[in-house]
Amino acid sequence: MNDVFQQDWDPKSDAVLRDQRAACDEMRGRRPVAYSDFLGRYLFMHEDIVRVLNDHGTFSSVVSRHFFVPNGMDLPEHAE
């Protein structure tokens, strides 16, 4: 487990895989920003997701020295 963050969301759990929509609805009310060892942080609120997608100065997709298309790119490269 990650030493800094404690997992509070498991996207591979039986409950989530059985009914993803219900699981996300439940998290939206309980914990709108969660952490998973599987892929890191998860956002459940529409407003948060829109902000992350549109605020390239604060939230960057360039997170690794390994280049991934398109998820490792920010605008304007991602748009191309």
Secondary structure, DSSP 8 states (H G I E B T S, - for coil): --SSS-----TTSHHHHH-HHHHHHHHHHH-SEEEETTTEEEE--HHHHHHHHH-TTTS-S---SS--TTTT--TTTTT-
